[in-house]
Amino acid sequence: MKFISYGAAQQVTGSMHLLELDNGFRVLVDCGLDYETKKKSLTDSNRFFDFDIKSIDVVILTHAHIDHSGNLPNLIKQGYEGQILCTTPTYDFCTHLLMDSVNVQMSELNKNNTKGKRRKPKATQASDLLYTQKDVMETLRRMVTFNFEKEVELAENIHFTFIPAGHILGAASVVFNVVENGKETRFGFTGDLGRNDANLVVNPMVMERLDYLVCESTYGGKLHHDTQSPEDILMEHIQATCIDKRGRLIIPAFSVGRTQAIIYSLHKLYKQGRFNHINVYVDSPLAIESTSIYTKYHEYLNDDAREFLRQNGSLFDFPLLFEVENMRDSEAIINNYEPCIIVSAAGMVEGGRIVEHVYNNLQNPQSAILIAGYCAEGTLGWKLKQPDASVTIHGKQIPKYCTIASTDIFSSHPGHQMLVDYVKRYDATTLKKIFLVHGEQNSLEAFQVALLKEGYPVEITVKEKVYALK
Ligand SMILES: [Zn+2]
């Protein structure tokens, strides 16, 4: 058996890993968009695959986030003929996320086509895009869904099982049971893990009796610092901004996972009577669609969320919550200066409606921006957190007069210590190797050092290196 990583090796995005059996059977785990290999555009960085597409027998998708799923329609467009296996919530999220990905590509291309040119921009051609809506439709048609903890036969000598990973609704770790030359080998991929006791989702479960583990490392070396509950942290910001200063609290958040965790906490605060008369706006169509999927698949939620749903009849709906569907309503809340809370995407403030809210509130000392998640270096979210007195938005230098704060409490990944504790649930004497993926170099190294100290055989995965497993 061989393991080869084609993406998210020594970086975070573009998850794409291959498991090849001795008889040539090939499984691709995830097929995500790479945002870090900087070529001219996202399309250029992701157009080509470094393996023979037609040789892939089956694709397994761990979860819907676009850095894990976003290149599937391109794989199909270029000739992949098989199925894509995933959990049911993952399928539902993909129906929205993959269509949204086409729109994001179109707007990026339109932006590049008009940049610095006076003449009429050239029209965006279907061939300029990585894939079209038609390719997305075909991708969705190929998806087949499976439940957690049910072993499924892929071929005579290989079975797989989805194991709950936390992270976002329906996110899975996947364990393969392979029999070669009469010998059984168990190979596990964590996918993206969640943190323990997260809002809404279950704690990550370990995979039993593993020989090999491919483990995510996003927060290697980075501790989550928050010790208070998510509700207490949110309430401090609501008090300081919306109540004491009668200002606006702007929260950039990813559409799938982060937004729902925040709205759930706000609903709890409302039920506890801790704030009233302050409207909450969810200004992201993708987040609104994703929110309904959390309610639809409530059996996948953790005990706390299911009990809350049973008692209140809804996870997210409360009288102060408003979903902002169209751009006209989004502009209307920009021009309304009542104290309020605005939760909007994208999480790293790179595009999306959140940019306008940041632009319009940055110079207002009564407003606050609460960064609620990981922001890659160079993104506007990251620039907001830096000590510089101003940032550039829409080509203008804007001074930072509002409060800018951040919290890790809504992060959908485990921090360093939680990652180490997760791995410690595996037996160091029987695990033959841990391959680290999905992390920046300093995170991978810090995580590797911590695991070596615990006696685990651990290696930082190198892109396209062939690991022959005995
Ligand atoms: Zn993810």
Boltz pocket constraint, residues with backbone or C-beta under 6 A from the ligand:
constraints:
  - pocket:
      binder: B
      contacts: [[A, 63], [A, 65], [A, 167], [A, 192]]
      max_distance: 6.0
